Amino acid sequence: MTVTTMAEWAAKGENPEVLFWVGCAGSFDDRAKRVTKAFVKILNALNIPFGVLGTEEACTGDPARRAGNEFLFQMQAMSNIQVLNGYQIKKIVTACPHCFNTLKNEYPELGGQYEVIHHATYLQQLIQEGKIKMEGGGPFKGKKITYHDSCYLGRANNIYEAPREVLQALDADLVEMKRCRTTGLCCGAGGAQMFKEPEKGKKDINIDRAEEALATGAKTIAVACPFCMTMMTDGVKNQEKEAEVAVKDLAELIAEAKGL
């Protein structure tokens, strides 16, 4: 696996096509790291020049703003914008809808103007351009897969078709949950809820959502967000179905189908 930092690109006097924004989960969460590696393998296999910020990348400030700490958000955002603008970044790809939403919709007012793409859309583009070719659909051909809409990808940014088109490229049998697309249900981790215990109630949201996913009969639950990944995995474990049902990110499914 080849990963070059922006500092290393700059030292060569070059600028890569895209900056891969890894995000906190993709950098530090053991499960999300596997998604980061899968996406990097895809970029490497297609010889797409990309860079990462490495230790220069800090949290986008999304959890701070959602939790109500506007001061901390602006400090984190301004620091990142300074670094991004220093490298003259034009195009950012990220596998986290929270990072995607913040970089795309909230950084411009602080002076950070970039073309920001979520990896679901980026993978869709690579498939449409014929760069990612699926011969016969691979190991997922005809297999039942259900897709869980991330709030920040779906309702917040109206991206519903891209992830589904990526799954269709696998020639899989896409079965929708009762609540999907514009009526999709949150995994329970948004709005900084990821970092605290849920309030008392009858049932945790992620268990409710996992039950809906399992009801489809799909053996794979596809996600496109590290928070959703954690919540859906925990929900599947709660139902003691982890031996039969896998929760996987779109990048992992593509990498697996391509044998990367």
C-alpha positions in Angstrom: 0.0 0.0 0.0 1.4 3.4 -1.0 0.3 6.5 1.0 2.1 9.8 0.4 1.6 12.8 2.7 0.9 16.2 1.4 4.3 17.3 2.9 6.0 14.6 0.8 4.2 15.7 -2.3 5.1 19.4 -1.6 8.8 18.4 -1.1 8.7 17.0 -4.7 7.1 20.2 -5.9 4.0 18.3 -7.0 0.3 18.4 -6.1 -1.8 15.2 -6.3 -5.3 15.0 -7.9 -7.1 14.5 -4.6 -6.6 14.9 -0.9 -8.0 11.8 1.0 -9.4 13.2 4.3 -9.1 10.2 6.6 -11.0 11.6 9.6 -10.7 10.6 13.3 -12.5 7.3 13.0 -10.6 6.3 9.9 -7.3 7.1 11.7 -7.9 5.7 15.2 -10.9 3.3 15.3 -9.7 -0.2 14.6 -12.8 -1.1 12.6 -12.8 2.1 10.5 -9.1 1.7 9.8 -10.0 -1.3 7.6 -12.3 1.0 5.5 -9.4 3.5 5.1 -7.1 0.6 3.9 -9.8 -0.7 1.5 -10.2 2.8 0.0 -6.4 3.3 -0.3 -6.1 -0.1 -2.0 -8.7 1.0 -4.6 -6.9 4.3 -5.3 -3.6 2.5 -5.5 -5.0 -0.2 -7.9 -6.3 2.6 -10.2 -3.0 4.6 -10.0 -4.9 7.7 -8.7 -2.4 10.2 -7.3 -3.6 11.2 -3.8 -2.2 12.6 -0.6 -3.1 12.6 3.1 -2.3 15.2 5.7 -1.1 12.6 8.2 -0.3 14.2 11.5 -1.3 17.6 10.1 -4.9 16.5 9.9 -7.0 17.4 12.9 -10.7 16.7 13.7 -13.0 18.8 11.5 -14.8 20.1 14.6 -18.1 18.4 13.7 -18.6 16.7 17.2 -17.7 20.0 18.9 -20.3 22.0 17.0 -23.0 19.3 17.3 -22.4 19.2 21.1 -22.7 23.0 21.2 -19.1 24.1 21.6 -18.9 26.6 18.8 -15.7 28.2 20.0 -13.8 24.8 19.8 -15.4 24.1 16.4 -14.1 27.4 15.0 -10.6 26.9 16.4 -10.4 23.4 14.9 -11.8 24.6 11.6 -9.6 27.6 11.2 -6.5 25.5 12.0 -7.5 22.9 9.3 -8.3 25.6 6.7 -4.9 27.1 7.3 -3.2 23.8 6.5 -5.5 23.0 3.5 -5.0 26.4 2.0 -1.3 26.1 2.6 -1.2 23.1 0.3 -3.6 24.8 -2.2 -6.0 21.9 -1.8 -8.8 21.9 -4.4 -10.5 18.5 -4.2 -11.1 16.5 -1.0 -12.5 12.9 -0.8 -13.6 11.5 2.5 -15.2 8.3 3.7 -17.0 10.0 6.6 -20.3 11.8 6.0 -19.7 14.0 9.1 -16.3 15.2 7.8 -17.9 15.5 4.3 -20.8 17.7 5.5 -18.6 19.9 7.7 -15.9 20.5 5.0 -18.4 21.0 2.3 -21.1 23.1 4.0 -19.5 24.7 7.0 -15.9 25.5 6.1 -16.7 28.0 3.2 -18.0 30.6 5.7 -14.6 30.5 7.4 -12.6 30.7 4.2 -12.3 27.1 3.2 -13.5 26.6 -0.3 -13.0 23.1 -1.7 -14.7 20.6 -3.9 -15.6 18.0 -1.3 -16.8 14.5 -2.4 -17.9 11.6 -0.3 -16.3 8.3 -1.2 -19.7 6.8 -2.2 -20.0 9.5 -4.9 -16.3 9.1 -5.8 -16.7 5.3 -6.2 -19.8 5.8 -8.3 -17.9 8.2 -10.6 -15.0 5.7 -11.0 -17.6 2.9 -11.9 -19.4 5.2 -14.4 -16.1 6.2 -16.0 -15.2 2.5 -16.4 -12.2 2.8 -14.2 -13.6 0.3 -11.7 -14.8 -2.7 -13.8 -16.9 -5.5 -12.3 -16.7 -8.6 -14.4 -19.7 -10.7 -13.5 -20.3 -9.0 -10.2 -17.8 -11.0 -8.2 -18.6 -12.7 -4.8 -21.7 -10.6 -4.2 -23.5 -11.6 -7.4 -27.2 -12.2 -6.5 -26.5 -11.9 -2.7 -29.0 -9.9 -0.6 -27.5 -6.6 0.6 -29.4 -3.9 2.4 -28.1 -0.3 2.6 -28.4 1.9 5.6 -28.7 5.6 4.7 -26.4 7.8 6.8 -28.2 11.0 7.9 -25.4 13.4 6.8 -25.2 11.7 3.4 -28.9 11.3 2.8 -31.2 13.8 4.4 -28.5 16.4 5.0 -26.9 16.3 1.5 -29.5 14.4 -0.6 -27.1 11.7 -1.7 -29.2 8.6 -2.1 -28.4 7.1 -5.5 -24.6 7.1 -5.4 -24.2 4.4 -2.8 -27.0 2.3 -4.3 -25.4 2.5 -7.8 -22.1 1.3 -6.2 -24.0 -1.7 -4.8 -25.7 -2.4 -8.1 -22.3 -2.6 -9.7 -21.7 -5.7 -7.5 -24.7 -7.3 -9.2 -26.1 -7.8 -5.8 -29.8 -8.1 -4.8 -30.4 -4.8 -3.1 -33.3 -5.1 -0.6 -34.5 -1.9 1.0 -35.5 -1.5 4.6 -38.9 -0.3 5.5 -37.5 3.1 6.4 -35.0 4.2 3.7 -33.9 7.2 1.6 -35.8 10.4 2.8 -37.5 8.4 5.6 -34.4 6.6 6.7 -33.8 6.1 10.4 -30.7 7.5 12.2 -28.3 4.8 13.5 -28.4 6.7 16.8 -24.8 8.2 16.7 -25.4 11.6 15.0 -25.4 15.0 16.8 -22.4 13.9 19.0 -24.5 11.1 20.5 -21.7 8.8 19.5 -19.7 9.9 22.5 -22.2 9.4 25.2 -24.6 6.8 26.6 -28.2 7.1 25.3 -30.9 8.5 27.5 -33.3 6.1 29.2 -36.1 4.8 26.9 -37.8 1.7 25.7 -35.1 0.7 23.1 -31.8 2.0 21.8 -32.1 3.5 18.2 -29.3 1.3 16.8 -31.1 -1.9 18.0 -34.3 -0.7 16.4 -32.4 0.0 13.2 -30.5 -3.3 13.2 -33.7 -5.2 13.7 -35.1 -3.5 10.5 -31.9 -4.4 8.6 -32.1 -8.0 9.8 -35.8 -8.2 8.8 -34.8 -7.8 5.2 -33.0 -11.2 5.3 -29.8 -9.6 3.9 -26.5 -11.2 5.0 -24.7 -8.0 4.4 -25.6 -4.6 5.8 -23.8 -1.9 3.7 -22.9 1.4 5.3 -21.0 4.5 4.2 -20.2 6.1 7.6 -17.9 5.0 10.4 -20.5 6.0 13.1 -23.2 3.9 11.3 -20.6 1.1 11.1 -20.2 1.1 14.9 -23.9 1.4 15.7 -25.1 -1.2 13.2 -22.4 -3.7 14.2 -23.4 -3.3 17.9 -27.0 -3.7 16.9 -26.3 -6.9 15.0 -24.3 -8.2 18.0 -27.2 -7.3 20.3 -29.4 -9.7 18.2 -26.6 -12.3 18.3 -26.4 -12.4 14.5 -22.8 -11.4 14.0 -21.8 -14.9 12.8 -24.3 -14.7 10.0 -24.6 -11.0 9.1 -21.7 -8.7 8.2 -21.7 -4.9 8.3 -19.4 -3.6 5.6 -18.5 -0.2 4.1 -19.0 0.4 0.4 -15.2 0.6 -0.1 -14.7 -2.8 1.6 -17.3 -4.4 -0.7 -15.7 -3.0 -3.8 -12.1 -3.9 -2.7 -13.4 -7.4 -1.8 -15.1 -7.9 -5.1 -11.9 -6.8 -6.9 -9.8 -9.1 -4.8 -7.7 -6.3 -3.5 
